[in-house]
Amino acid sequence: MQAPASLSSELKSIAAEQGFAALGIAPAVTPTGFHQLLQWLQQGYQGEMSWMQSRAELRRHPESLLSGCRSVLMAAVNYSDGAELCGGPRISRYAWGSEDYHTVLKRRLAPVAAHLRTALPSCRTRVVVDSAPLLERDFGRLAGLGWFGRNTMLISRGFGSWFFLAAVLTDAELVCDEAEERNYCGTCTRCLDECPTDAFPEAGVLDARRCISYLTIELRDRSVPRELREGIGGWLFGCDVCQEVCPWNRFAPHECLPEFTGRRWNVSAERVPVEILRMTATDFQQVFGGTALERTGRDVMRRNAAIVLGNLRQLEGDAELLVALRDDSPLVRSAAGWALCRRGGAVGLAAVREQLEREPSAEVAVDLRLSLSERGES
């Protein structure tokens, strides 16, 4: 038996009180995106994200997360405060907050699930965020929240694409919203044209192996491919380019939850890469613990910082790169050597040559040799 429409309205009101920009309700089905996901995986576009392959079948239907699931409540919450940023060192907007968004979304969506259980005592619920194997964007579209842009992002006419998605799964049958069947991108291809690393082989398809967000966040066990390092530019963590150029984000609200605006670290943007390179394990945990940036780990963040210093050569950082060249982490040593060669100082080049003579890792040695060769050094 379907719950009354008034309950859906009540749930949306509670979501709004919790700071969500919208809440839509979709039927629990196998979305068309599941079959597209399988094709995407067959192409190998997931790179080293092996968990996407191993957990693919769980995304077929929400029942894998909640037995008997019949409805999916999709909630969207803005995370951008509208700040304009320079072209220096950068961190993706979604990670600016002082608290990990997974924790925030679960906490703020809990009252919606609680109200549903109060109204329908026999129903079961489960709150999930993007760490669970649910095709959130597909269900966001089915719930009427937006359409898929050419950059694969879900876009809303009301608030652009700067938003997180979270879901409440339930075995109750709720009145659902109409799916968004139209696409409002028109002939615009800005997101495809402006991607620094050409990560879109075609509209609506992302090759994660070339995506800066993947390279700076998910690629953790090896160095960033040499041919993609320059394209990373100033991005330390993630990338927002394909959203920043989207015309629909002119309509994005310039306010967000306080958890997404708080900053733990009062350091000027130009100093961020240097300070990251200097971080001890304790420093890293104090600054990034409990935030979205924690998941990459200290070595990956320092690798990224070295690459940024190699791209933004006007920034200070030679001294820190010289220390990083002797780091315990092969990831950091490779990136530091590349950056020093890019910066071209005599002291830095001499240090790379010296490190090459004693480098214990064959892989790092190859990378250092290539970096020197590109500078015309041997």
N, C-alpha and C positions, 0 to 999 in steps of 0.2 A: 504494500500500500504506500502510495506516494505521500510524503509529508506536505502540509499546506504551504502555499506560496508565501504566506506571511512569515514562516520560519526562515525562508531564504532571505527575506528582507531584514529580519532581525539579525541574522548572521552578518550581513553586509554592514549594518549599522555598527555592530560591535567591532568589526574589522576597521572601520573608519575611525572609531574612537581610539583604536590601538595604533593609529598612524599610517595605516595602509591606504594607498592611493586608490585601490580598487580590489574588489573580490568578485570573482565569477565562479559559476558552478558548471561543471562538465560531467557527462556520463562516464562511468568507468568502462572504457573500451580499449581495444588494441588500436592505437593511433596509426595513421598512415606513415608517420615518421619512423615507426619501428622498422619497416621494410627498407626505408631509405638508410637507416642506421646500419643495417646488415650490409647493404651495398657499400656504404662508406667504409666499414671495417674491412671488407674484402679488398678495397683499394689500398689499404694500409695507411690511411690518412691519420689514424690515431697515434702513429709514431710509437713511442715507448710506453704509452698509457695502456699497459696490458690488462689492467682491471676493466677497461671498457669492453674488451673482447670476452674476458672470463665471466663478466656479469651481464652480457648482452641479453641473454634470454630472460633475465629478471625484468627487463624493460618492456616485455611484450604486453603485459597487462598489470594494472595496479593490484590485482589479487596476489601477486608475488610478495607484496608488502603488507597487505591486509586481507585475510581470507574473507571472501564474500563481498569484497568492495563493490559498491554500486554507484557511488558519486565521488567526484574529486573537486574540492573547493580550492581554487587557485587565487592566491593573494599576491598583489604587487605592491612594493614599497620603494619610493624614490631614495637614491643614495647620493645624488649629486647636489652640492650646495651652489652650483653655478659659478664657482670661482674660475677665473681665466688664468691659465698658466703660461709661463714662458717656455721657450724651447730648450731649457736646460735639463738637468737630471729630473726624472719624473717617476711617479708611482701611480698606477691605475687608480682612478677615483674610487672604485669599490673597496679598496683597501685602506682608505684614509682614516677610518674610524679608530677609536680607542678600544673597541671590543669586536671580536670576531662576529661577522654577520650571522653565522649559523646559530650562535647562542641567542642573539637578539631576535631573530625571526621566530625561533621556537618559543621563546618567552612571550612575545607579543601575539603570537597566533594561538597560544594555549587557551585564552578566554573564549575564543570562537569555538574551539573544540569542546570546552566545558559547557558552554551554553547549549550546544547541540545535544550533548549527553543528558543535560537537565531536561530539555524539551522532549527528548526521545530516550527514556532511561534504558531501553533494551538495545540501543545502538552502540556500536563500537567505533572508535576513532583512532587515528594515528597522525601526528604532525610530522611532516618530513621537509627537509630542505635539499639542496643539491648534492649532498653527500649520499643520498639514497638513490637507488636505480629507478628513477621515474623520469619520463620524458617531459620535463616541466614545461618547456616552451610549446610542445604539441598540445598539452592540456591547457596551457594558457590561451592558445588560439581557440581551442574547442570551447573554452569558457568565455570567449568574447573579449579577451583582454587586448588583443592585437593581432597583427599579421607578421609573417616572416619577411624580413628585409633581405636584400641581396647579400648582406653580410652575415646572414643566418640568425641575426638577433630578432627577438620579438619586439615589434614597434607599436606603440599606441598613438593614436591621433591626439589624445588628451595630454600625454606626458612623455612622449618620446620613447627612448630605450634605456634611460639611466635608471633601471629599477631591478631589484632582486625579486625572485619568485620563491614562494613557499607554498606548501599544500597541506590540506587536511583531508585525509582519506576516511571514508565512512562506509559502513554497510547499509546505511539508510538511503532510501531513494528520495532524493530531493528534486525540486523543480529546477531545471537547468536553464542556463542562458543560451542564447543563440551563438553559434560559432561564428568567428570572423572569417567570411569566405572571400572578401575582397582584398586586393593588394593595392596600396596607395603610394607605391614608390614611383609609379609612372615610368619615365625614361631615364630617371636619375641613376647614375652609376658611380657616384663620387666615392662610395665606400670601397669599391673595387679598384678604382683608379688611384686612390691615395695610399693604398696599403704599402708600407715601406719594403716589405719582403715578398710581395706578390703571392700572398697565401691563399688566394681564391682561384683555383683552376677554372671555375665557371661560377656564374651567379648562383648563390644559394649553397655553394659547396666550399667548405674550408679544409685546406690541407694543413692540419695542425702542426705538421713537421716544419712548416715555414712560418707559423704564426708566432709573433713576438711574445704573446702571453704564454704559449706553450714553452718556448725556448727559455724564458726567464723564470717560469714557475714549475712546470712539469718535468722538464729535462734536467734530471738531477744526478745521473750517474756518469755523465760524460760531458765533454766540452761542447760548447755551441759550435756547429759547423762553421768553418772559417768564412765561407761565402755569404753567411747570413749575419756575421757580427757587425759589420758596418751598418746594415739596415736597422739594427737595434737602436742606434742613435743614443738618446739619453734615457731610454726606458730601463729602469732598475728592476721593476716588478710589474708585469702585465703590460697592456697597451690599450689605448682608447681611440686610436686614430680613426677607425672605421665608424665609430660613434660620433666623434667630434665633428666630422664632416657631414653627418647626416642632417639634412634640412629639418627633419621632424623634431630634432632635439632643440630647436629654437623654442618649442612649446613646453619643454621640460620645466617643471617647477624648480625654483631656486631655493628650496628648503628641504630639509630632510630630518630624520630623527636625530636627537642629540647624541646617541651612541655612534652615529656615523660622522659626526663633525669634530668630536674631541680629538686632540692630538697629544701624544705622550712625549713628543720629541721636539723641542724648540731649537731646531738647527736650520740655517738658511739652506735653500735648495742646492746652492753651489757646493756646500760643504758635505752634503749627504753621502756621496760616494766615498770620500776620504774617511768620514767617520765610520762608515760600514766596514771599510778595510781594516780599520783599527780595532774593531770590536773583538773582545774576548767572548768566550762562550757565555760567561755571566752577563756581560754587557748586552749581548744579543737577546738573552732571555728577558732581561729587565726592560728593554725597549720594545721588543716585538712579541713577547710572550702573551698569549691570549688574544692576539690579533690575527688577521688573515695572512700577514706576512710570515708568521711563525712557521707555517707548514713547509716553506721552501728549505729551511735550515740555514745555518750560518755560512757554510762553505758555498752554497749556491748563490746566496746574496752577495758574498764577497767576490765570487766569480763575475757576477753581473756588474758589480761596482767597477771592477777592473776594466771590463769591456766598455762601460760608459766613459771612463777616463781615457780610454784609447780613442773614442769617437769625439769627445768634447775636449780637445787638446788644449783649449785655452784655460781650463780649470787647473788649479793646483792639485798635485797628487804624485809627483815623481818620487818623493821620499817614501810614501806609503807603498807605491808599486815596487820599489826596490826591496822593501821588506817582504812583500807578498810573493816576490819571485823565489824566495827561499821558504815558502810556507809548506806545512806538512801535506796540504791537499793538492793533488795533481791538477784538479780543476782550477784552483787559484793560481798555481804556478804558470799554467798554460796561458790563462787570460792575462796575467800580469806581464808575461814576456811579450805577448802580442801587443798589449797596450804600450809598453815601453818602446817597442820598435816603431809603432805608429807615431809616438810622440817625438822620436828621433833624436833625443839628446845623446851626446857623446857618452856620458856616464851611464845612462840607461842601456845603450847598445853594448857597451863593454861588459856590463853586468849580465846581460843576456848571453853573450858569448862565454863568459866565465861559467854561468849556470849550465850551459849546454855541455861543457866538458865534464861536469860532475852529476848531471841529471840521472837519477836512478830509473826513471820511467821511460821506456822506449817510445811510448805514445807521446808523452810530453816533449821528448827530445825531437821527434819529428815535427811537432808543432813549432817549437822554438826555432828549428832550422828553417822552416818555411817563413816564419816571421822575419828572420834576419835576411833571408833571400829576397823577400819583397822590398827590403830597404837597400838592396844592393850590397849587403854584407855577407860575409862567409864565416 
